[in-house]
Amino acid sequence: MKEINWFPGHMAKSRRELLGSLKRADLILEVCDARLPKSSRHPDLDKISEGKPVWTILGKSDLADPVCTDKWLCSAEAENKIWLALNLFSDRELNQLRKRLRDYNEKFLVAARAKGQRISPLRLIIVGIPNTGKSTLINRLIGKKSTQTSNRPGVTRSLRWVRGGTDYEILDTPGILPPRLNNKESKLNLAAAGAIPDDILPLDEVAFALFKKLLLDYPALMEQRFAVTNGGQEEWELFQMAACKRNCLASGGKADLPRFINLLLREFRTGKIGRISLECPPFVMDITE
């Protein structure tokens, strides 16, 4: 698989502008994909955050395996980190986040009142790789559509501050990937989830890697959705069988693989196969001990 060097001009510019805006922030919210928390975190965030507190939001948690998500949350708690799993379209879960933000902001309000200073809204910077739900989170927090959203990566292309009444001042940032992605598994996971545009990596390789992983980790869901089981057959043969089972057929009754590849990726990305995580923490410390 080719090396990804995806750092277009708007990403480089946005990174520079982000570094200059950090001094204005009270809190950084990093939005990741709950299905692949490891690959969808920016590896340099701790370095560029300049000591600002960071909360990690596991977006799209309604699409992720809840068992894996719980393990990630336990792992973060054991390291005294704040990670929150959110369905960004759930009013209840968004209200819980709003409450935590109000509680966090209270210490700034108390200090401002004690000094007789003007009360300022909580200043948030929302960051993350492409297509993790940053703009959706902003729109939900401020209660109106202030930023464009899409299932395509790279829709937000510039930094902009938006106001959410008297509660928030939020900096929306474009999705920024690391300058280079060298880990093959991370490349495939990001591409399968739609964080990397479909024209960057060969979709047949991305889809087949996803298919093999789902056969191994979620055999019941694969049998239910694609009528295939891993009974000792070659994985490529099962891939073609699954295409035929889903009526992705070319002339002569052969598997129409390009059509099946698009179907498989679309159904994974939208959760139609089931709640699936591509990454789970290898070890979780028991924090009750």
N, C-alpha and C positions, 0 to 999 in steps of 0.2 A: 504494500500500500504506500502511495506517495506521501511525502511529508507535507503537512499543511503549514503554510506560512500565510495565514489569513489575518492581515493587519492593515486593512485599507485606510486611505487617508483620513476618513471621518473618525475612525477608531483612534488613530494616533493623536489627532487633534483633540478628541474628547478626553483622552487620558490626560493630556497636558492641562486642559481646562478643569478637569476633575481635581487634579492635585492642587490647583489654585483655589478651588472652592471649599476644600476640606476645612479650612480654618473657620468658616462660617457655620459649620454643622454642629449640632448638639449630639446627633446620633446617626449612625450609618445602618441602613437596612439592606442586607444582601439577599436578593431573591434567587434561590436555586430551584432546580427541578427535583421534586421529592423522589422521582424514579431513579435518579442518578446523582445523589448529593456530592459524591466525591468528584466526579468529572465536571459537574456544572458549577463548582466553586472556582473563583479566580485564585490561582496559587499565590499571587503577589498581593492580595488584598491586605493581609496583616502588615506587609511592609509599607504600603502606600497610605494606610489609614492614619498614620502619624499619631497613634495612641488614642484615636477616637473610639468610643465603644461601638461594637458591631453586633447587631442581632441578625441571625441567619433565619430567613423565612423559607421554609420548604413549600414552595408553591406547587400547584397541581397535585396536592396530596390526595384528592379524590380519585386520581388515576393510579396512585402508587399502592403497592402491597402494604396494608396497615401493619403487618408483623415486622417488615423491614423498617418501616418508618419509626415504629416504636423503638427498635434497636438503635437507630440513629439518634433519636432524642435522648435515650438513656446514655449513650456514649458521650454526647455533648454535655449532658448534666454532670457526668463523672469528671469532665474536664473543666467544670465551672463555666461553661459557655451557654449562651442563650440561643436556643434553636426552637423555632415554632413551626409546626406543621399547619398549613392553612389551605382550605378550599376557598379560593379567592371569590367565589360566587355565593358563599354561605354568609348570610347576614349575621347569624349567631357567632361564627368564628371571627368575622371582621369586627364585631362589637367587642369580643374578647381582646383583640389586638388594640382597639381604640382605648379600652380601659387600661391596658398595660402602658400605653403611651402616655395617657393622662397621669397615671401614677408616677411614671418616670419623670415627667415634666414638673411634677409638684415641687421637687427640690429646687428647680430653677425659679419657680414662681415665688416660693418662700424667700429665697435669697434676694430676689428683685424687690419684693415688698419691704423687706427689712432695710434695704438701702434707699427706699423711696424711688426706685427706678421704674421706667415704663415697662409694662408687661408685654413681652414679645411672644409670638407663636413659636412652637417647637420647630426647630429647623432640622429637617430630615434630608439625608441624601440616600437615594435608592439606586443601588447598583446591581449588576449581574450580567451574565452572559446573554446572548440573544435569545429571545423567545421563551423566557421563563415566567413572564407575567408582570414585569415591572410597571408598565403603563396601566395594566388592569388594576393593580394594587393602588396606584395613585388615584385613578378614577373612583375607585371604591372608597378610599379614605376621605376624599374631599366631597364625594356625593354628587359628582357630575362628570361628564365626559370632557376632560381637558386635554387629553393626549390620545393620539391615534393608537388603536390596538389591532393586532393581526396575528394569525397563526404562523405567519412567515417571519423568519429572523431578519433583523436589521431594519425594522420599520422606523423606530426612533433613531434619528441621525444627528441630533444636536442636543446640547445641554440647555435646559430651560427651567426656571423657577416658577412654580405655580402656588397660589394661595388657596388654602382650604378654610375660609372663614377666619376666625380668630385662633383656631387650634393649631394649624400647621402651615409651614412654608416648606415646600418640598422641591428638591432638585431631581428632575427626571433625567436620566443619563442613557445614552445609547448602549445597547448590548456590546460589551467589550470582551473579546477573547484574548487569552495570552498571545503574544506575538508568534509563538510556535507551539504546535501540539505534536509531541513526539511519541506519546504512548498510544499504541495501536488500539487497545481496548477502549480508551477514552474517546478516540476519534470515532470508533464505530458506535459507541453509546450515544455520543452527542449527535451524530448524524441520524441515528434511528429515532431519536426524540425530536428531531427537527431544529436543533440549535445551530446546525451547520446547513447552509443551503444545499438543496439536492443536486446541484450541478458541481459541487466541490469534490465529492467522492463518488466512486462507481456504485450506483444504487444496488446492483446485483450482489456485490460483496457485502454491502451494509445489510440488505434484507436477508441474505443467507446466514450471516453471523447472528442476526436477531432470531431467525428461525431455529438455529441450533441451540441457542441459549434458552429459548422458550420451551423447546422439547425437553431439555435437561431439567429446568427449574420449575416449569409449569405444565407438566404432561397432561393433567386433567383438563386444563383450559384448552390446550391444543387439540385434544381428542374431541372436546365439545364443539369447538369452533371450526376445526379443519378436518375432523374425522381421520386423524392419523395418530399412531402410537409408535413409540420407539421399541420395536420388537426385534431388534437385531438387523434391520435393513440399513442400507447406506443412507446417510442423511440427505444426500443429493437426490436419491430416489424418492425419499419421503417428501422432499420439497416439491418435486414434480407431481407426486400423487396428491398433495394438498391443493395444488393449483387446479388439478382436474376435479377434485371433490367440490371446489368452489366455482366450478363451471368457467374457469379461465382457460378456454380452449381455443386453439388455432385450427387451421384447416387440417383435416385428417385426424382430428381427435387428439392431437398432441397438446401438451401443456403450453399455454400462452404465458410465458414467464414474465415478460415486461408488465403485462396486465396484473399478474398475481403479485409481483413485487410492489406495485403501487397500492394494491389492495391491502397487503400485509402491513405495510408501513402506515397507511391511513388508519387501519383498524387498531393498530397498537397506539398510535398517537392520540386517537380519540377515545381510547378505553373500551372499545367494543369487544376486544378479546377478553378483557377482565382487568382487575387491578393488579398491575405488574410493576415490579422494581427490577432494574438491571444491576443495581449495586446494593449490597448489604454490608454493614461493618463486619470484619472477620472475627472480632472479639469484642464483647461488651462486658465491662466490669460490673459486678453486682454492687451498686452504690448503697445497698441496705446493710452491707457487712460493716 
